Structure formats: structure tokens, C-alpha cells
């Protein structure tokens, strides 16, 4: 049996700072680590080169990381496939894998389309369009030291968070 452990749940939002403030107000989860205006390298949307610019925010809630994504540019994307511009909603669950290529092969073997491939330095990721099977996209992050360190830092700052400085930019 092939089972993965989801480590993250992600929402697409129209305004990342407003979403953070509301999430903190209602849930008390924070602080949020923000990576502004990320432009993935070698981005392929459904097999075609596609420019994407987004901001990402992360906070830890127990064993699960919560992510917000705000897409800044117009045009098609896996985010717009689910949430229209100006809207908000749940987008994907995410897990780590040893090999992005092996995950692509797996999803292809079960009839699931690769929605987006991208890279940020050593970080390689893929989104699979599992909406018909699972109700949302699935993101796979290829394990690397940079991601391990980032996820640990996000989890560590949430321990005993005092509610101050809810937004912290990288």
C-alpha cells in the first residue's frame, strides 16, 4: 500500500496580509512567515511554459502547516483552476517525497494529470490535479535540506508564540 503523510494544507487568498490577520483573529494560529513575490523557475502549467508570480505565507498548527497563496499575475494557473481571481478557497494538501520524478510517474500511472511543475533553487515541486479523485489538488515537494530547515523554522516559531508580530517576512 502506498500512503503519504500530508504535512500542509493550502488556501488561495486574494490578499495575503488580510487573510493572515483574519486567521489570527479567529484561530489564534501564528506567527505567519511570508515569502513575497516568488517567481518559480522552469514553470510548466499543464506542460506549457508559464510565468507565475505569487506570495506564500506559512504558519504551524500542531503537526500541520497552513499555507496561504496569493497569485499576483493574471493568467492561467493551478490556483486559478480552483479559485477565480479575487476569490478564496481551499486548494491543496501537500507531502514530501524523495523524488518528484517518481511521483510524476505514479500519478501518471493512475491517470492523474500533472498541473504544474516548478523549482525555486534546490526546491522542486509539482501539483497534481486530484480534484476528481480527492476533491483538491495534491502538491509534492521533493525533499531537500532547504525545505527541511524552512519547515522546522516555521514549526519552531509557533511554539509558545505570544501573539506579537503575526506577520514576518523572509
VMD Tcl script that builds the backbone (N, CA, C; Angstrom):
set m [mol new atoms 510]
animate dup $m
set s [atomselect $m all]
$s set {name element resname resid chain x y z} {
  {N N UNK 1 A 0.846 -1.197 0.000}
  {CA C UNK 1 A 0.000 0.000 0.000}
  {C C UNK 1 A 0.874 1.238 0.000}
  {N N UNK 2 A 0.561 2.187 -0.835}
  {CA C UNK 2 A 1.310 3.436 -0.955}
  {C C UNK 2 A 0.549 4.516 -0.199}
  {N N UNK 3 A 1.091 4.977 0.902}
  {CA C UNK 3 A 0.427 6.020 1.694}
  {C C UNK 3 A 1.420 7.144 1.971}
  {N N UNK 4 A 0.935 8.354 1.889}
  {CA C UNK 4 A 1.762 9.533 2.148}
  {C C UNK 4 A 1.204 10.271 3.358}
  {N N UNK 5 A 2.071 11.005 4.018}
  {CA C UNK 5 A 1.648 11.802 5.166}
  {C C UNK 5 A 1.581 13.266 4.748}
  {N N UNK 6 A 0.368 13.815 4.734}
  {CA C UNK 6 A 0.232 15.229 4.406}
  {C C UNK 6 A 0.825 16.075 5.520}
  {N N UNK 7 A 1.581 17.100 5.125}
  {CA C UNK 7 A 2.236 17.983 6.090}
  {C C UNK 7 A 1.717 19.412 5.995}
  {N N UNK 8 A 0.893 19.667 4.960}
  {CA C UNK 8 A 0.462 21.037 4.726}
  {C C UNK 8 A -0.921 21.057 4.078}
  {N N UNK 9 A -1.712 22.072 4.442}
  {CA C UNK 9 A -2.986 22.372 3.794}
  {C C UNK 9 A -2.902 23.811 3.315}
  {N N UNK 10 A -3.353 24.065 2.076}
  {CA C UNK 10 A -3.173 25.387 1.480}
  {C C UNK 10 A -4.487 25.985 0.999}
  {N N UNK 11 A -4.589 27.291 1.189}
  {CA C UNK 11 A -5.722 28.087 0.721}
  {C C UNK 11 A -5.210 29.167 -0.230}
  {N N UNK 12 A -5.945 29.423 -1.281}
  {CA C UNK 12 A -5.674 30.551 -2.162}
  {C C UNK 12 A -6.480 31.730 -1.623}
  {N N UNK 13 A -5.829 32.884 -1.532}
  {CA C UNK 13 A -6.472 34.080 -0.974}
  {C C UNK 13 A -6.198 35.277 -1.883}
  {N N UNK 14 A -7.083 36.283 -1.874}
  {CA C UNK 14 A -6.864 37.457 -2.728}
  {C C UNK 14 A -5.918 38.491 -2.117}
  {N N UNK 15 A -5.776 38.474 -0.785}
  {CA C UNK 15 A -4.934 39.452 -0.077}
  {C C UNK 15 A -4.295 38.726 1.091}
  {N N UNK 16 A -3.015 38.435 0.968}
  {CA C UNK 16 A -2.351 37.564 1.942}
  {C C UNK 16 A -2.307 38.182 3.339}
  {N N UNK 17 A -2.044 39.484 3.433}
  {CA C UNK 17 A -1.990 40.109 4.761}
  {C C UNK 17 A -3.366 40.148 5.413}
  {N N UNK 18 A -4.399 40.460 4.653}
  {CA C UNK 18 A -5.757 40.464 5.213}
  {C C UNK 18 A -6.148 39.062 5.667}
  {N N UNK 19 A -5.801 38.051 4.878}
  {CA C UNK 19 A -6.112 36.668 5.258}
  {C C UNK 19 A -5.387 36.267 6.538}
  {N N UNK 20 A -4.140 36.674 6.665}
  {CA C UNK 20 A -3.375 36.365 7.880}
  {C C UNK 20 A -4.035 37.013 9.093}
  {N N UNK 21 A -4.334 38.301 9.007}
  {CA C UNK 21 A -4.939 38.995 10.151}
  {C C UNK 21 A -6.262 38.345 10.570}
  {N N UNK 22 A -7.079 37.945 9.605}
  {CA C UNK 22 A -8.353 37.309 9.928}
  {C C UNK 22 A -8.138 35.924 10.541}
  {N N UNK 23 A -7.185 35.168 10.006}
  {CA C UNK 23 A -6.915 33.831 10.538}
  {C C UNK 23 A -6.394 33.915 11.971}
  {N N UNK 24 A -5.514 34.892 12.221}
  {CA C UNK 24 A -5.001 35.077 13.589}
  {C C UNK 24 A -6.134 35.499 14.514}
  {N N UNK 25 A -6.977 36.425 14.061}
  {CA C UNK 25 A -8.082 36.915 14.891}
  {C C UNK 25 A -9.025 35.779 15.277}
  {N N UNK 26 A -9.350 34.910 14.327}
  {CA C UNK 26 A -10.337 33.862 14.567}
  {C C UNK 26 A -9.723 32.621 15.201}
  {N N UNK 27 A -8.537 32.204 14.736}
  {CA C UNK 27 A -7.965 30.923 15.188}
  {C C UNK 27 A -6.850 31.056 16.206}
  {N N UNK 28 A -6.185 32.207 16.225}
  {CA C UNK 28 A -5.036 32.372 17.116}
  {C C UNK 28 A -3.779 31.691 16.617}
  {N N UNK 29 A -3.802 31.157 15.398}
  {CA C UNK 29 A -2.632 30.460 14.857}
  {C C UNK 29 A -1.672 31.477 14.264}
  {N N UNK 30 A -0.397 31.319 14.590}
  {CA C UNK 30 A 0.641 32.201 14.079}
  {C C UNK 30 A 1.947 31.887 14.775}
  {N N UNK 31 A 2.948 32.650 14.498}
  {CA C UNK 31 A 3.052 33.717 13.529}
  {C C UNK 31 A 3.127 33.167 12.101}
  {N N UNK 32 A 2.973 34.056 11.149}
  {CA C UNK 32 A 2.991 33.699 9.735}
  {C C UNK 32 A 4.295 34.176 9.099}
  {N N UNK 33 A 4.951 33.273 8.425}
  {CA C UNK 33 A 6.191 33.575 7.716}
  {C C UNK 33 A 5.823 33.781 6.254}
  {N N UNK 34 A 6.151 34.959 5.714}
  {CA C UNK 34 A 5.734 35.326 4.363}
  {C C UNK 34 A 6.942 35.384 3.428}
  {N N UNK 35 A 6.768 34.753 2.280}
  {CA C UNK 35 A 7.735 34.844 1.185}
  {C C UNK 35 A 7.051 35.651 0.074}
  {N N UNK 36 A 7.392 36.945 -0.051}
  {CA C UNK 36 A 6.682 37.786 -1.018}
  {C C UNK 36 A 7.204 37.610 -2.452}
  {N N UNK 37 A 6.295 37.706 -3.383}
  {CA C UNK 37 A 6.601 37.775 -4.815}
  {C C UNK 37 A 7.600 36.717 -5.273}
  {N N UNK 38 A 7.225 35.481 -5.061}
  {CA C UNK 38 A 8.017 34.331 -5.506}
  {C C UNK 38 A 7.706 34.078 -6.983}
  {N N UNK 39 A 8.740 33.868 -7.774}
  {CA C UNK 39 A 8.583 33.534 -9.192}
  {C C UNK 39 A 9.298 32.205 -9.418}
  {N N UNK 40 A 8.533 31.106 -9.515}
  {CA C UNK 40 A 9.168 29.805 -9.726}
  {C C UNK 40 A 9.973 29.776 -11.036}
  {N N UNK 41 A 11.038 29.000 -11.010}
  {CA C UNK 41 A 11.871 28.800 -12.195}
  {C C UNK 41 A 11.345 27.588 -12.965}
  {N N UNK 42 A 11.539 27.605 -14.266}
  {CA C UNK 42 A 11.180 26.470 -15.128}
  {C C UNK 42 A 9.722 26.038 -14.939}
  {N N UNK 43 A 8.836 26.999 -14.764}
  {CA C UNK 43 A 7.437 26.684 -14.519}
  {C C UNK 43 A 6.740 26.129 -15.756}
  {N N UNK 44 A 6.060 25.014 -15.575}
  {CA C UNK 44 A 5.268 24.397 -16.636}
  {C C UNK 44 A 3.852 24.186 -16.127}
  {N N UNK 45 A 2.908 24.911 -16.723}
  {CA C UNK 45 A 1.499 24.743 -16.395}
  {C C UNK 45 A 0.889 23.827 -17.447}
  {N N UNK 46 A 0.477 22.642 -17.005}
  {CA C UNK 46 A -0.118 21.643 -17.892}
  {C C UNK 46 A 0.739 21.417 -19.135}
  {N N UNK 47 A 2.059 21.353 -18.886}
  {CA C UNK 47 A 3.022 21.028 -19.939}
  {C C UNK 47 A 3.546 22.200 -20.741}
  {N N UNK 48 A 3.051 23.407 -20.484}
  {CA C UNK 48 A 3.482 24.582 -21.246}
  {C C UNK 48 A 4.186 25.583 -20.336}
  {N N UNK 49 A 5.259 26.221 -20.833}
  {CA C UNK 49 A 5.924 27.247 -20.024}
  {C C UNK 49 A 4.933 28.342 -19.637}
  {N N UNK 50 A 4.961 28.728 -18.376}
  {CA C UNK 50 A 4.009 29.723 -17.892}
  {C C UNK 50 A 4.670 30.542 -16.779}
  {N N UNK 51 A 4.568 31.860 -16.905}
  {CA C UNK 51 A 5.055 32.763 -15.861}
  {C C UNK 51 A 4.053 32.766 -14.702}
  {N N UNK 52 A 4.584 32.676 -13.498}
  {CA C UNK 52 A 3.754 32.706 -12.297}
  {C C UNK 52 A 4.453 33.557 -11.251}
  {N N UNK 53 A 3.706 34.459 -10.640}
  {CA C UNK 53 A 4.224 35.253 -9.525}
  {C C UNK 53 A 3.221 35.159 -8.388}
  {N N UNK 54 A 3.725 34.800 -7.211}
  {CA C UNK 54 A 2.838 34.603 -6.065}
  {C C UNK 54 A 3.555 34.960 -4.779}
  {N N UNK 55 A 2.783 35.225 -3.755}
  {CA C UNK 55 A 3.316 35.333 -2.396}
  {C C UNK 55 A 2.771 34.157 -1.611}
  {N N UNK 56 A 3.587 33.648 -0.689}
  {CA C UNK 56 A 3.212 32.495 0.130}
  {C C UNK 56 A 3.387 32.861 1.594}
  {N N UNK 57 A 2.486 32.382 2.422}
  {CA C UNK 57 A 2.585 32.590 3.871}
  {C C UNK 57 A 2.367 31.246 4.557}
  {N N UNK 58 A 3.115 31.008 5.635}
  {CA C UNK 58 A 3.082 29.725 6.321}
  {C C UNK 58 A 2.969 29.913 7.829}
  {N N UNK 59 A 2.151 29.074 8.460}
  {CA C UNK 59 A 2.053 29.028 9.922}
  {C C UNK 59 A 1.855 27.576 10.320}
  {N N UNK 60 A 2.245 27.250 11.524}
  {CA C UNK 60 A 2.139 25.877 12.016}
  {C C UNK 60 A 0.948 25.741 12.949}
  {N N UNK 61 A 0.201 24.653 12.778}
  {CA C UNK 61 A -0.919 24.322 13.658}
  {C C UNK 61 A -0.755 22.861 14.064}
  {N N UNK 62 A -0.104 22.630 15.198}
  {CA C UNK 62 A 0.191 21.259 15.604}
  {C C UNK 62 A 1.084 20.608 14.567}
  {N N UNK 63 A 0.729 19.403 14.094}
  {CA C UNK 63 A 1.579 18.732 13.112}
  {C C UNK 63 A 1.372 19.214 11.676}
  {N N UNK 64 A 0.398 20.096 11.456}
  {CA C UNK 64 A 0.056 20.519 10.102}
  {C C UNK 64 A 0.452 21.970 9.856}
  {N N UNK 65 A 1.117 22.203 8.736}
  {CA C UNK 65 A 1.426 23.562 8.320}
  {C C UNK 65 A 0.253 24.086 7.477}
  {N N UNK 66 A -0.111 25.342 7.711}
  {CA C UNK 66 A -1.139 26.013 6.922}
  {C C UNK 66 A -0.413 26.977 5.982}
  {N N UNK 67 A -0.830 27.000 4.729}
  {CA C UNK 67 A -0.227 27.901 3.751}
  {C C UNK 67 A -1.315 28.752 3.107}
  {N N UNK 68 A -0.986 30.004 2.841}
  {CA C UNK 68 A -1.809 30.881 2.018}
  {C C UNK 68 A -1.001 31.220 0.772}
  {N N UNK 69 A -1.657 31.243 -0.381}
  {CA C UNK 69 A -1.027 31.666 -1.626}
  {C C UNK 69 A -1.877 32.759 -2.249}
  {N N UNK 70 A -1.211 33.842 -2.630}
  {CA C UNK 70 A -1.840 34.929 -3.377}
  {C C UNK 70 A -1.133 35.007 -4.723}
  {N N UNK 71 A -1.869 34.772 -5.807}
  {CA C UNK 71 A -1.291 34.900 -7.144}
  {C C UNK 71 A -1.344 36.361 -7.547}
  {N N UNK 72 A -0.208 36.898 -8.010}
  {CA C UNK 72 A -0.135 38.317 -8.371}
  {C C UNK 72 A -0.354 38.590 -9.852}
  {N N UNK 73 A 0.002 37.662 -10.703}
  {CA C UNK 73 A -0.141 37.913 -12.139}
  {C C UNK 73 A -1.450 37.333 -12.659}
  {N N UNK 74 A -1.880 37.862 -13.799}
  {CA C UNK 74 A -3.057 37.324 -14.473}
  {C C UNK 74 A -2.622 36.086 -15.245}
  {N N UNK 75 A -3.582 35.343 -15.665}
  {CA C UNK 75 A -3.267 34.191 -16.494}
  {C C UNK 75 A -3.595 32.891 -15.806}
  {N N UNK 76 A -3.584 31.825 -16.585}
  {CA C UNK 76 A -3.954 30.515 -16.041}
  {C C UNK 76 A -2.918 29.992 -15.059}
  {N N UNK 77 A -3.396 29.190 -14.121}
  {CA C UNK 77 A -2.518 28.543 -13.145}
  {C C UNK 77 A -3.324 27.462 -12.440}
  {N N UNK 78 A -2.645 26.618 -11.702}
  {CA C UNK 78 A -3.366 25.623 -10.903}
  {C C UNK 78 A -4.196 26.305 -9.826}
  {N N UNK 79 A -3.797 27.493 -9.402}
  {CA C UNK 79 A -4.577 28.221 -8.392}
  {C C UNK 79 A -5.876 28.741 -8.998}
  {N N UNK 80 A -5.786 29.318 -10.222}
  {CA C UNK 80 A -6.979 29.822 -10.900}
  {C C UNK 80 A -7.887 28.679 -11.365}
  {N N UNK 81 A -7.335 27.477 -11.522}
  {CA C UNK 81 A -8.168 26.322 -11.870}
  {C C UNK 81 A -9.212 26.056 -10.793}
  {N N UNK 82 A -8.906 26.446 -9.562}
  {CA C UNK 82 A -9.782 26.165 -8.423}
  {C C UNK 82 A -10.479 27.426 -7.921}
  {N N UNK 83 A -9.732 28.505 -7.799}
  {CA C UNK 83 A -10.245 29.738 -7.195}
  {C C UNK 83 A -10.082 30.881 -8.199}
  {N N UNK 84 A -11.172 31.504 -8.637}
  {CA C UNK 84 A -11.050 32.613 -9.592}
  {C C UNK 84 A -10.365 33.816 -8.952}
  {N N UNK 85 A -9.778 34.660 -9.788}
  {CA C UNK 85 A -9.122 35.882 -9.313}
  {C C UNK 85 A -10.062 36.630 -8.379}
  {N N UNK 86 A -9.534 37.068 -7.241}
  {CA C UNK 86 A -10.323 37.814 -6.267}
  {C C UNK 86 A -11.054 36.946 -5.269}
  {N N UNK 87 A -11.051 35.632 -5.480}
  {CA C UNK 87 A -11.729 34.715 -4.570}
  {C C UNK 87 A -10.777 34.057 -3.590}
  {N N UNK 88 A -11.349 33.237 -2.732}
  {CA C UNK 88 A -10.523 32.473 -1.796}
  {C C UNK 88 A -11.143 31.095 -1.618}
  {N N UNK 89 A -10.287 30.137 -1.269}
  {CA C UNK 89 A -10.783 28.792 -1.034}
  {C C UNK 89 A -9.663 27.797 -0.871}
  {N N UNK 90 A -10.045 26.619 -0.400}
  {CA C UNK 90 A -9.071 25.548 -0.203}
  {C C UNK 90 A -8.516 25.104 -1.552}
  {N N UNK 91 A -7.206 24.835 -1.584}
  {CA C UNK 91 A -6.581 24.440 -2.842}
  {C C UNK 91 A -5.933 23.067 -2.817}
  {N N UNK 92 A -5.049 22.781 -1.838}
  {CA C UNK 92 A -4.331 21.512 -1.897}
  {C C UNK 92 A -3.839 21.043 -0.530}
  {N N UNK 93 A -3.580 19.737 -0.500}
  {CA C UNK 93 A -2.777 19.113 0.547}
  {C C UNK 93 A -1.399 18.844 -0.047}
  {N N UNK 94 A -0.387 18.772 0.806}
  {CA C UNK 94 A 0.988 18.622 0.347}
  {C C UNK 94 A 1.719 17.562 1.163}
  {N N UNK 95 A 2.631 16.848 0.501}
  {CA C UNK 95 A 3.511 15.918 1.199}
  {C C UNK 95 A 4.907 15.955 0.583}
  {N N UNK 96 A 5.882 15.438 1.344}
  {CA C UNK 96 A 7.264 15.321 0.886}
  {C C UNK 96 A 7.478 13.982 0.208}
  {N N UNK 97 A 8.371 13.964 -0.775}
  {CA C UNK 97 A 8.751 12.729 -1.453}
  {C C UNK 97 A 10.246 12.774 -1.746}
  {N N UNK 98 A 10.832 11.602 -1.870}
  {CA C UNK 98 A 12.257 11.528 -2.200}
  {C C UNK 98 A 12.537 11.964 -3.628}
  {N N UNK 99 A 11.582 11.712 -4.544}
  {CA C UNK 99 A 11.804 12.007 -5.950}
  {C C UNK 99 A 10.535 12.555 -6.592}
  {N N UNK 100 A 10.615 13.770 -7.080}
  {CA C UNK 100 A 9.489 14.353 -7.798}
  {C C UNK 100 A 9.186 13.537 -9.059}
  {N N UNK 101 A 10.226 13.087 -9.736}
  {CA C UNK 101 A 10.030 12.304 -10.963}
  {C C UNK 101 A 9.276 11.008 -10.691}
  {N N UNK 102 A 9.580 10.352 -9.580}
  {CA C UNK 102 A 8.851 9.123 -9.231}
  {C C UNK 102 A 7.387 9.420 -8.932}
  {N N UNK 103 A 7.109 10.554 -8.322}
  {CA C UNK 103 A 5.723 10.935 -8.034}
  {C C UNK 103 A 4.978 11.268 -9.328}
  {N N UNK 104 A 5.657 11.917 -10.259}
  {CA C UNK 104 A 5.041 12.187 -11.558}
  {C C UNK 104 A 4.672 10.867 -12.226}
  {N N UNK 105 A 5.589 9.918 -12.201}
  {CA C UNK 105 A 5.327 8.599 -12.804}
  {C C UNK 105 A 4.150 7.915 -12.111}
  {N N UNK 106 A 4.106 7.997 -10.776}
  {CA C UNK 106 A 2.993 7.379 -10.044}
  {C C UNK 106 A 1.658 7.991 -10.456}
  {N N UNK 107 A 1.572 9.325 -10.399}
  {CA C UNK 107 A 0.296 9.969 -10.709}
  {C C UNK 107 A -0.111 9.714 -12.158}
  {N N UNK 108 A 0.867 9.735 -13.074}
  {CA C UNK 108 A 0.546 9.402 -14.466}
  {C C UNK 108 A -0.002 7.981 -14.572}
  {N N UNK 109 A 0.558 7.047 -13.780}
  {CA C UNK 109 A 0.130 5.646 -13.859}
  {C C UNK 109 A -1.296 5.437 -13.354}
  {N N UNK 110 A -1.792 6.353 -12.533}
  {CA C UNK 110 A -3.163 6.231 -12.025}
  {C C UNK 110 A -4.106 7.223 -12.718}
  {N N UNK 111 A -3.639 7.805 -13.825}
  {CA C UNK 111 A -4.495 8.653 -14.638}
  {C C UNK 111 A -4.694 10.063 -14.126}
  {N N UNK 112 A -3.742 10.583 -13.335}
  {CA C UNK 112 A -3.853 11.942 -12.799}
  {C C UNK 112 A -2.883 12.854 -13.543}
  {N N UNK 113 A -3.414 13.976 -14.038}
  {CA C UNK 113 A -2.620 14.927 -14.795}
  {C C UNK 113 A -1.726 15.777 -13.880}
  {N N UNK 114 A -0.530 16.047 -14.377}
  {CA C UNK 114 A 0.358 16.988 -13.704}
  {C C UNK 114 A -0.102 18.388 -14.084}
  {N N UNK 115 A -0.496 19.168 -13.078}
  {CA C UNK 115 A -0.991 20.516 -13.330}
  {C C UNK 115 A 0.116 21.541 -13.451}
  {N N UNK 116 A 1.138 21.419 -12.612}
  {CA C UNK 116 A 2.208 22.413 -12.624}
  {C C UNK 116 A 3.482 21.809 -12.072}
  {N N UNK 117 A 4.593 22.130 -12.717}
  {CA C UNK 117 A 5.928 21.796 -12.230}
  {C C UNK 117 A 6.703 23.086 -12.074}
  {N N UNK 118 A 7.469 23.195 -11.006}
  {CA C UNK 118 A 8.288 24.380 -10.809}
  {C C UNK 118 A 9.449 24.096 -9.891}
  {N N UNK 119 A 10.338 25.080 -9.813}
  {CA C UNK 119 A 11.526 24.992 -8.967}
  {C C UNK 119 A 11.792 26.355 -8.361}
  {N N UNK 120 A 12.392 26.352 -7.198}
  {CA C UNK 120 A 12.932 27.549 -6.555}
  {C C UNK 120 A 14.283 27.145 -5.994}
  {N N UNK 121 A 15.349 27.406 -6.735}
  {CA C UNK 121 A 16.661 26.942 -6.308}
  {C C UNK 121 A 16.646 25.431 -6.180}
  {N N UNK 122 A 17.017 24.908 -4.998}
  {CA C UNK 122 A 17.047 23.452 -4.819}
  {C C UNK 122 A 15.665 22.826 -4.604}
  {N N UNK 123 A 14.650 23.668 -4.444}
  {CA C UNK 123 A 13.296 23.179 -4.175}
  {C C UNK 123 A 12.614 22.820 -5.496}
  {N N UNK 124 A 12.189 21.546 -5.606}
  {CA C UNK 124 A 11.441 21.082 -6.773}
  {C C UNK 124 A 10.060 20.660 -6.298}
  {N N UNK 125 A 9.029 21.122 -7.021}
  {CA C UNK 125 A 7.679 20.801 -6.593}
  {C C UNK 125 A 6.793 20.508 -7.787}
  {N N UNK 126 A 5.682 19.840 -7.506}
  {CA C UNK 126 A 4.705 19.506 -8.544}
  {C C UNK 126 A 3.319 19.526 -7.935}
  {N N UNK 127 A 2.361 19.979 -8.745}
  {CA C UNK 127 A 0.950 19.922 -8.363}
  {C C UNK 127 A 0.267 18.922 -9.281}
  {N N UNK 128 A -0.527 18.056 -8.685}
  {CA C UNK 128 A -1.268 17.054 -9.431}
  {C C UNK 128 A -2.759 17.341 -9.285}
  {N N UNK 129 A -3.482 17.263 -10.404}
  {CA C UNK 129 A -4.898 17.604 -10.415}
  {C C UNK 129 A -5.722 16.407 -9.939}
  {N N UNK 130 A -5.775 16.253 -8.636}
  {CA C UNK 130 A -6.514 15.157 -8.000}
  {C C UNK 130 A -7.907 15.595 -7.556}
  {N N UNK 131 A -8.436 16.650 -8.153}
  {CA C UNK 131 A -9.760 17.130 -7.749}
  {C C UNK 131 A -10.831 16.064 -7.944}
  {N N UNK 132 A -10.800 15.355 -9.045}
  {CA C UNK 132 A -11.834 14.337 -9.298}
  {C C UNK 132 A -11.739 13.177 -8.318}
  {N N UNK 133 A -10.528 12.837 -7.898}
  {CA C UNK 133 A -10.328 11.699 -7.008}
  {C C UNK 133 A -10.353 12.091 -5.524}
  {N N UNK 134 A -9.765 13.234 -5.183}
  {CA C UNK 134 A -9.581 13.607 -3.772}
  {C C UNK 134 A -10.268 14.912 -3.381}
  {N N UNK 135 A -10.816 15.634 -4.342}
  {CA C UNK 135 A -11.523 16.874 -4.034}
  {C C UNK 135 A -10.668 18.116 -4.000}
  {N N UNK 136 A -9.365 17.971 -4.236}
  {CA C UNK 136 A -8.443 19.102 -4.219}
  {C C UNK 136 A -7.183 18.690 -4.974}
  {N N UNK 137 A -6.328 19.663 -5.250}
  {CA C UNK 137 A -5.023 19.341 -5.817}
  {C C UNK 137 A -4.164 18.670 -4.747}
  {N N UNK 138 A -3.133 17.981 -5.200}
  {CA C UNK 138 A -2.104 17.425 -4.327}
  {C C UNK 138 A -0.775 18.019 -4.766}
  {N N UNK 139 A -0.034 18.577 -3.810}
  {CA C UNK 139 A 1.304 19.084 -4.089}
  {C C UNK 139 A 2.327 18.119 -3.527}
  {N N UNK 140 A 3.402 17.920 -4.278}
  {CA C UNK 140 A 4.522 17.108 -3.814}
  {C C UNK 140 A 5.763 17.986 -3.804}
  {N N UNK 141 A 6.437 17.997 -2.669}
  {CA C UNK 141 A 7.715 18.692 -2.527}
  {C C UNK 141 A 8.814 17.652 -2.485}
  {N N UNK 142 A 9.795 17.787 -3.371}
  {CA C UNK 142 A 10.932 16.869 -3.307}
  {C C UNK 142 A 11.793 17.274 -2.122}
  {N N UNK 143 A 12.059 16.328 -1.240}
  {CA C UNK 143 A 12.811 16.601 -0.014}
  {C C UNK 143 A 14.186 17.185 -0.327}
  {N N UNK 144 A 14.550 18.206 0.448}
  {CA C UNK 144 A 15.894 18.792 0.374}
  {C C UNK 144 A 16.153 19.511 1.698}
  {N N UNK 145 A 17.411 19.778 1.985}
  {CA C UNK 145 A 17.779 20.416 3.254}
  {C C UNK 145 A 17.114 21.782 3.428}
  {N N UNK 146 A 17.001 22.542 2.351}
  {CA C UNK 146 A 16.397 23.877 2.459}
  {C C UNK 146 A 14.954 23.783 2.942}
  {N N UNK 147 A 14.189 22.827 2.399}
  {CA C UNK 147 A 12.795 22.659 2.840}
  {C C UNK 147 A 12.706 22.146 4.264}
  {N N UNK 148 A 13.557 21.192 4.605}
  {CA C UNK 148 A 13.575 20.669 5.976}
  {C C UNK 148 A 13.823 21.793 6.963}
  {N N UNK 149 A 14.801 22.646 6.657}
  {CA C UNK 149 A 15.126 23.774 7.537}
  {C C UNK 149 A 13.975 24.781 7.604}
  {N N UNK 150 A 13.342 25.075 6.465}
  {CA C UNK 150 A 12.235 26.025 6.436}
  {C C UNK 150 A 11.047 25.505 7.248}
  {N N UNK 151 A 10.659 24.254 7.041}
  {CA C UNK 151 A 9.527 23.695 7.779}
  {C C UNK 151 A 9.820 23.659 9.280}
  {N N UNK 152 A 11.061 23.348 9.655}
  {CA C UNK 152 A 11.431 23.320 11.078}
  {C C UNK 152 A 11.358 24.724 11.677}
  {N N UNK 153 A 11.857 25.723 10.950}
  {CA C UNK 153 A 11.819 27.096 11.450}
  {C C UNK 153 A 10.377 27.557 11.652}
  {N N UNK 154 A 9.489 27.239 10.708}
  {CA C UNK 154 A 8.081 27.634 10.827}
  {C C UNK 154 A 7.437 26.971 12.037}
  {N N UNK 155 A 7.730 25.686 12.239}
  {CA C UNK 155 A 7.186 24.974 13.407}
  {C C UNK 155 A 7.760 25.529 14.702}
  {N N UNK 156 A 9.054 25.821 14.710}
  {CA C UNK 156 A 9.706 26.301 15.933}
  {C C UNK 156 A 9.179 27.656 16.387}
  {N N UNK 157 A 8.928 28.589 15.444}
  {CA C UNK 157 A 8.463 29.916 15.865}
  {C C UNK 157 A 7.035 29.882 16.393}
  {N N UNK 158 A 6.298 28.822 16.070}
  {CA C UNK 158 A 4.913 28.707 16.558}
  {C C UNK 158 A 4.849 28.231 18.005}
  {N N UNK 159 A 5.910 27.567 18.460}
  {CA C UNK 159 A 5.928 27.059 19.836}
  {C C UNK 159 A 5.957 28.256 20.788}
  {N N UNK 160 A 4.992 28.308 21.682}
  {CA C UNK 160 A 4.916 29.380 22.675}
  {C C UNK 160 A 4.816 30.774 22.061}
  {N N UNK 161 A 4.213 30.872 20.852}
  {CA C UNK 161 A 4.039 32.180 20.240}
  {C C UNK 161 A 3.163 33.037 21.133}
  {N N UNK 162 A 3.575 34.286 21.374}
  {CA C UNK 162 A 2.885 35.184 22.303}
  {C C UNK 162 A 1.864 36.102 21.623}
  {N N UNK 163 A 1.623 35.917 20.346}
  {CA C UNK 163 A 0.656 36.736 19.635}
  {C C UNK 163 A 1.231 38.009 19.049}
  {N N UNK 164 A 2.492 38.299 19.320}
  {CA C UNK 164 A 3.130 39.508 18.797}
  {C C UNK 164 A 3.750 39.233 17.423}
  {N N UNK 165 A 3.841 40.278 16.631}
  {CA C UNK 165 A 4.428 40.188 15.292}
  {C C UNK 165 A 3.860 39.026 14.494}
  {N N UNK 166 A 2.573 39.084 14.137}
  {CA C UNK 166 A 1.939 37.960 13.456}
  {C C UNK 166 A 2.425 37.746 12.020}
  {N N UNK 167 A 2.997 38.788 11.394}
  {CA C UNK 167 A 3.492 38.673 10.023}
  {C C UNK 167 A 4.996 38.927 10.035}
  {N N UNK 168 A 5.741 37.944 9.527}
  {CA C UNK 168 A 7.197 38.038 9.490}
  {C C UNK 168 A 7.668 37.691 8.081}
  {N N UNK 169 A 8.356 38.608 7.459}
  {CA C UNK 169 A 8.795 38.415 6.076}
  {C C UNK 169 A 10.179 37.780 6.015}
  {N N UNK 170 A 10.330 36.857 5.081}
  {CA C UNK 170 A 11.651 36.271 4.813}
  {C C UNK 170 A 12.396 37.152 3.835}
}
mol reanalyze $m
mol bondsrecalc $m
mol representation Tube
mol addrep $m
